[in-house]
Amino acid sequence: MKVKRPFATTFCRKKVQKINRDSCIRCGTCCLKGGPTLHHEDKELLLAGYVGHQDLITIRKGELVFDPLLDALKPAPRELVKVRGKGKEWSCCFFDEKSSACTIYEHRLLECRLLKCWDTSALEGVVGRNTIVRADIINPRDPILEVIEMHERECPCQEVEELLSNLSRGTDKSKTLARLDELVRKDLAIRVYAIKELGLREEFELFIFGRPLFKVLSSWEERRFQGSVYADHSG
């Protein structure tokens, strides 16, 4: 008696080949996904001038950030300081795409030294541990610290993400949009105050305050649009 097998269709007959590698081939994939998060071990590179505050961006608690281990976006559980991207892209600012090389390779940061795409065990041991926050690399007497505290209090990133979640669900749309508009205006006002009144150089803005909230909203809209396009084409 023949046993009927469940219906199944074979789409690919070749098995996925595991890539055996023990050294970097300089494809640049990891660099294009974003710069590393800074740890206390990286302070010496800042003091030596190989990396400057103008090269950094702050990821605020609750803001979506790329997780190299999950290979996906997730809310930051705490404040993080990362190497910034280029323009609208997250590609590490120290990555030279033409030569597919790191411009500070000899003085690269901890996560970059540990990253091996073929074996992430060393990187897994440090991700999310002993990371620095803005106050760790700012003069404790600098008045900008008070402005940072005010910014966090008046424009909390976690609230923005919660409001965006409400917007996705269609919860209290008019009230949600009004509050988002208020937060965006406060965010811009504080940035302008720091630059115009306190003399903060614009090149340090992303480190001091993180991404402007209007850009956070813009990124959310792009992800939402891409998701709807994917759904339209996969239905």
C-alpha positions as CSV (number, residue, x, y, z in Angstrom):
1,M,0.0,0.0,0.0
2,K,1.4,3.3,-1.0
3,V,1.5,6.1,1.5
4,K,0.4,9.5,0.1
5,R,2.8,12.2,0.7
6,P,1.6,15.8,1.4
7,F,1.6,18.1,-1.5
8,A,4.8,20.1,-1.8
9,T,6.6,22.0,-4.5
10,T,10.4,22.2,-4.8
11,F,11.6,25.6,-5.9
12,C,15.3,25.1,-5.5
13,R,17.4,21.9,-5.7
14,K,20.7,23.4,-4.8
15,K,21.6,23.4,-1.1
16,V,22.7,26.6,0.5
17,Q,26.5,26.6,0.7
18,K,28.0,27.7,4.0
19,I,30.7,30.3,3.4
20,N,33.9,29.2,5.1
21,R,36.0,32.2,5.9
22,D,38.7,33.1,8.4
23,S,39.5,36.7,7.3
24,C,37.8,39.8,6.1
25,I,37.3,40.1,2.3
26,R,36.6,43.9,2.5
27,C,33.1,43.6,1.0
28,G,32.0,46.5,3.2
29,T,28.6,45.0,4.2
30,C,29.1,45.6,7.9
31,C,30.3,49.2,7.3
32,L,27.3,50.0,5.1
33,K,24.9,48.9,7.7
34,G,26.1,51.6,10.2
35,G,29.0,52.7,12.4
36,P,29.8,51.0,15.7
37,T,28.5,51.9,19.1
38,L,31.2,53.4,21.4
39,H,32.4,51.7,24.6
40,H,34.5,53.1,27.4
41,E,37.5,51.3,25.8
42,D,37.2,53.7,22.9
43,K,37.7,56.9,25.0
44,E,41.5,56.8,24.2
45,L,40.8,57.1,20.5
46,L,38.7,60.2,21.2
47,L,41.4,61.7,23.4
48,A,44.0,61.0,20.7
49,G,41.9,62.8,18.1
50,Y,41.4,59.8,15.8
51,V,37.6,60.1,16.3
52,G,35.9,63.5,17.1
53,H,32.6,64.5,18.5
54,Q,31.6,65.7,15.0
55,D,31.9,62.0,13.9
56,L,29.3,60.8,16.4
57,I,25.6,60.6,16.7
58,T,23.6,59.9,19.8
59,I,20.8,57.3,19.7
60,R,18.4,58.2,22.4
61,K,16.7,55.7,24.7
62,G,13.7,54.2,22.9
63,E,14.8,55.3,19.4
64,L,15.0,52.5,16.8
65,V,18.6,51.4,16.1
66,F,20.2,48.7,13.9
67,D,21.2,45.6,15.9
68,P,24.1,43.9,14.2
69,L,23.4,40.6,15.9
70,L,19.7,40.5,15.1
71,D,20.3,42.2,11.7
72,A,17.2,44.3,12.3
73,L,16.0,47.5,13.9
74,K,15.0,47.5,17.5
75,P,14.3,50.2,20.2
76,A,17.5,51.2,22.0
77,P,17.2,50.0,25.7
78,R,19.5,52.9,26.8
79,E,21.2,55.9,25.4
80,L,24.0,55.0,22.9
81,V,26.7,56.9,21.1
82,K,27.6,55.7,17.6
83,V,29.7,56.7,14.7
84,R,27.4,58.7,12.4
85,G,26.4,57.9,8.9
86,K,26.8,59.8,5.6
87,G,24.0,62.2,4.7
88,K,20.7,60.3,4.8
89,E,22.5,56.9,4.9
90,W,23.6,55.0,7.9
91,S,26.8,53.9,6.2
92,C,29.8,54.5,8.5
93,C,31.3,57.9,7.9
94,F,34.8,56.4,8.1
95,F,34.1,53.9,5.3
96,D,35.6,54.8,1.9
97,E,33.3,53.0,-0.6
98,K,35.6,53.6,-3.6
99,S,38.5,51.7,-2.1
100,S,36.2,49.6,0.2
101,A,38.4,50.5,3.1
102,C,38.2,52.0,6.6
103,T,39.9,55.4,6.8
104,I,40.9,54.9,10.4
105,Y,41.6,51.2,10.2
106,E,44.7,51.3,12.3
107,H,42.7,53.1,15.0
108,R,39.3,51.6,14.6
109,L,36.9,51.3,17.5
110,L,36.3,48.2,19.7
111,E,33.3,46.7,17.9
112,C,35.1,47.0,14.6
113,R,38.2,45.3,15.9
114,L,36.0,42.4,17.3
115,L,33.6,42.1,14.4
116,K,34.0,39.0,12.2
117,C,31.0,38.3,10.1
118,W,31.8,34.6,10.0
119,D,32.1,34.4,13.8
120,T,30.3,36.9,15.9
121,S,31.0,35.4,19.3
122,A,33.6,38.1,20.2
123,L,31.2,40.9,19.2
124,E,28.3,39.3,21.1
125,G,30.4,39.5,24.3
126,V,30.5,43.3,24.2
127,V,27.3,44.4,22.5
128,G,25.3,46.5,24.9
129,R,27.9,46.3,27.6
130,N,30.1,49.1,29.0
131,T,28.8,51.5,26.5
132,I,29.2,55.3,26.9
133,V,26.7,58.1,27.1
134,R,27.1,61.7,26.2
135,A,28.0,62.8,29.7
136,D,31.0,60.4,29.7
137,I,32.7,62.5,27.0
138,I,31.6,66.0,27.8
139,N,33.3,68.4,30.3
140,P,31.2,68.1,33.5
141,R,31.2,71.9,33.8
142,D,29.9,72.4,30.2
143,P,26.5,74.2,30.3
144,I,25.4,72.1,27.4
145,L,24.7,69.3,29.8
146,E,21.8,71.3,31.3
147,V,20.4,71.8,27.8
148,I,20.7,68.1,27.1
149,E,18.7,67.3,30.3
150,M,16.1,69.9,29.3
151,H,15.8,68.4,25.8
152,E,15.4,64.8,27.2
153,R,12.7,66.1,29.6
154,E,10.8,68.2,27.1
155,C,11.2,66.0,24.0
156,P,11.5,62.3,25.2
157,C,12.1,60.0,22.4
158,Q,10.2,57.1,24.0
159,E,7.1,59.2,23.9
160,V,7.6,59.9,20.2
161,E,7.9,56.2,19.5
162,E,4.7,55.5,21.5
163,L,2.9,58.2,19.7
164,L,4.0,56.7,16.3
165,S,2.7,53.3,17.5
166,N,-0.6,55.0,18.3
167,L,-0.7,56.5,14.9
168,S,0.0,53.2,13.2
169,R,-3.0,51.7,15.1
170,G,-5.2,54.8,14.3
171,T,-5.6,55.6,18.0
172,D,-6.7,59.2,18.8
173,K,-5.2,60.4,15.5
174,S,-5.9,64.1,15.8
175,K,-4.6,64.2,19.4
176,T,-1.6,62.2,18.5
177,L,-0.6,64.4,15.5
178,A,-1.1,67.5,17.7
179,R,1.3,66.2,20.3
180,L,3.9,65.1,17.7
181,D,3.8,68.6,16.2
182,E,4.3,70.1,19.6
183,L,7.3,67.8,20.3
184,V,8.9,68.6,16.9
185,R,8.6,72.3,17.5
186,K,10.1,72.1,21.0
187,D,13.0,69.9,19.6
188,L,13.8,72.4,16.9
189,A,13.5,75.4,19.3
190,I,16.0,73.8,21.8
191,R,18.5,73.1,19.0
192,V,18.2,76.7,17.7
193,Y,18.7,78.0,21.2
194,A,21.9,75.9,21.7
195,I,23.4,77.0,18.4
196,K,22.3,80.7,18.3
197,E,22.6,81.6,22.0
198,L,25.1,79.2,23.4
199,G,27.4,79.0,20.4
200,L,27.1,75.2,19.8
201,R,28.7,74.4,16.5
202,E,26.3,72.7,14.1
203,E,28.7,69.9,13.4
204,F,28.2,68.7,17.0
205,E,24.4,68.8,16.9
206,L,23.8,65.1,16.2
207,F,26.1,64.1,19.0
208,I,24.5,66.6,21.5
209,F,20.8,66.1,20.6
210,G,20.6,63.1,18.3
211,R,18.5,63.1,15.2
212,P,15.9,65.9,14.9
213,L,12.5,64.6,15.7
214,F,11.2,65.6,12.2
215,K,13.7,63.2,10.7
216,V,12.6,60.4,13.1
217,L,9.1,61.0,11.9
218,S,10.3,61.0,8.2
219,S,12.1,57.6,8.7
220,W,8.9,56.2,10.3
221,E,6.9,57.3,7.2
222,E,9.4,55.7,4.9
223,R,9.3,52.4,6.7
224,R,5.5,52.5,6.7
225,F,5.4,53.2,3.0
226,Q,7.9,50.5,2.2
227,G,5.8,48.1,4.3
228,S,2.6,49.0,2.5
229,V,4.3,48.5,-0.9
230,Y,5.7,45.1,0.2
231,A,2.2,44.1,1.3
232,D,0.7,45.2,-2.0
233,H,3.2,43.2,-4.0
234,S,3.0,40.1,-1.7
235,G,-0.7,39.8,-1.4
